[in-house]
Structures are given as C-alpha cells and as structure tokens.
C-alpha cells in the first residue's frame, strides 16, 4: 500500500498535473514516435491513467494530490512504452536477440520510471516542509535550487555520460536572465543575459509549448550564445514554458552536453519538474523574492 505525503490541497495541484499530462501527450504525438499508431498508444496510455484516477478519486483522501497525478502520468506513458515495444518486437519476428533486448529495455524503463516518480514525491514533500516552516532558515528561493534543481540534475546525470545543466530563465525586458540554476557557475548565472529573440527558449516562451532538440548543431531554431566557451557548449536541450494564467513568466531549461542525450522518460521527468515550478510560482506569486 502506497502512503503519499500530505500536501497543500490548492486546486493548483490538480490543474497543473492535468495540464502537464495533456500537454505532454499533445507534444509527444507531434513526431517523436515511429508512426501515428504509436502516438495514439501514448495518448491512450495517458488517457487510461487519467480515467483510473477519475474513477478512484471520490474514494481517496483529500491529501492525495499531485504525487499521485505525477505517478499516474508516468504510469500511463510506461504502459504505452510497453505496448509500443511489443509492436516493435512483433515486427522484428520475435527473434531471441530481439526478445532479450526488449526485456532489457523494459527493465531499464521500469527502473527509471520508479526513480523519477520517487524523486517527484520527495521534491514535493520537501516543498511542503519549507512552506510549513519545518526547515528553519531555508527560503523558497534557496529550496528551488538546492532542494529541487540540484537533486533533479543529479538524478538525470546518472543516465548521462556527459554534463547536464538546469536553469530557469526569467524575462527582463527583451532579454532572459538566469533566475535559478543547477550546474552553472555562479559567474555564468549572475552575468547571463541573452536576447529572447536570439534564444532557443523563445519558442517555448512565445508559443507556450514544450520544445526540444537533440541536434542543436543542425537545428535552425538554435543560435549559440555569443559568449559561450567551448567547454560549456551543449548539443541537446529541453525548454518548458512556465505559465501563470495566460502569461508565460519563465522558461525551464535542461541542457545536455551530448547530442541526442535524452529519451521519453527524461522528457517526461523534465516536463513534470516544470509543472512543479508552475505550482511553486503560483503559490508564492513568483519565487524570486521569496
């Protein structure tokens, strides 16, 4: 029996999670899978998870909120991945080598799904403790970097051979500044300024959509920062808009040194971290000054 931590019961918890799951399903069908059939399987998996939640919700405690949504969303994607792998296995003719490879892939997906779900629950539980004043001397601003971005980065890096950096870019006039970061030096964070229209993140900021690329070197949407040093270059990125109402107030970025560095599980995890950032932003009316 799973015991979820008691969390604030603001409507923002359910809304953020629902929007996150629907946005993820919508964006992923846009072309990451091999066919429209696989896209429909992903949408069906998420839809099934949401249907199960709707049926069970009246019988659950009011304390059950975003962590269950997060786990349900990941479970839906996980089920879809298993179904897709089954289709691909059948197409390969059920060879012994294919069966072995699929089994390994399934086990890897299961392990990272559990790790990412546990991470989200831990992050949200820590946030509740900070809000309730149970961790003396820690502000929400400090917690965002030390209690959320750094642990999230450490977990993502366990699957990477090269570096990963996270940041929350905040608009300041016609430029982005780096409000929060993990993996960036203090100097680069403090001095960071980039015209919004010259950034990859502008696509998330302007269009209110998750955007990503695993091949920035050949991506026409990307303009390399003029002050970027060779040792700090990156070749993959995920940009998640942080919305309050109808406005985008920030963009959450995950950048990877390697090309084609992330998969479906990483993309979902980054999106759900973005949903947590939206939640924090909404409950604190902007954490920059918290």
C-alpha positions, 0 to 999 in steps of 0.5 A: 500500500502506497502512503503519499505525503500530505500536501497543500490541497490548492486546486493548483495541484490538480490543474497543473498535473492535468495540464502537464499530462495533456500537454505532454501527450499533445507534444509527444504525438507531434513526431517523436514516435515511429508512426501515428499508431504509436502516438495514439498508444501514448495518448491512450496510455495517458488517457487510461491513467487519467480515467483510473484516477477519475474513477478512484478519486471520490474514494481517496483522501483529500491529501492525495494530490499531485504525487499521485497525478505525477505517478499516474502520468508516468504510469500511463506513458510506461504502459504505452512504452510497453505496448509500443515495444511489443509492436516493435518486437512483433515486427522484428519476428520475435527473434531471441536477440530481439526478445532479450533486448526488449526485456532489457529495455523494459527493465531499464524503463521500469527502473527509471520510471520508479526513480523519477516518480520517487524523486517527484514525491520527495521534491514535493514533500520537501516543498511542503516542509519549507512552506510549513516552516519545518526547515528553519532558515531555508527560503523558497528561493534557496529550496528551488535550487538546492532542494529541487534543481540540484537533486533533479540534475543529479538524478538525470546525470546518472543516465548521462555520460556527459554534463547536464545543466538546469536553469530557469530563465526569467524575462527582463525586458527583451532579454532572459536572465538566469533566475535559478540554476543547477550546474552553472557557475555562479559567474555564468548565472549572475552575468547571463543575459541573452536576447529572447529573440536570439534564444532557443527558449523563445519558442517555448516562451512565445508559443507556450509549448514544450520544445526540444532538440537533440541536434542543436548543431543542425537545428535552425531554431538554435543560435549559440550564445555569443559568449559561450566557451567551448567547454560549456557548449551543449548539443541537446536541450529541453525548454518548458514554458512556465505559465501563470494564467495566460502569461508565460513568466519563465522558461525551464531549461535542461541542457545536455552536453551530448547530442541526442542525450535524452529519451521519453522518460527524461522528457517526461521527468523534465516536463513534470519538474516544470509543472512543479515550478508552475505550482511553486510560482503560483503559490508564492506569486513568483519565487524570486523574492521569496 
